[in-house]
């Protein structure tokens, strides 16, 4: 729900980058690095650490790393 506005329902990107498997997994090889981006934000991406519980951040990262589905 919070990611779709920037990354599209399929992860292909609208104003945010494509987060489908491939380049995003190369850039953020570890789940911890990806979780830090979701939690703390980076560049144009806002932080979600104040809006999502740790378990939710882990779930978002698992969803993205698992191929968005």
Secondary structure, DSSP 8 states (H G I E B T S, - for coil): --SHHHH-TTSS-SSS---STTHHHHHT-SHHHHHHHHHH-BTTB---TTTS-HHHHHHHHHHHHTT--
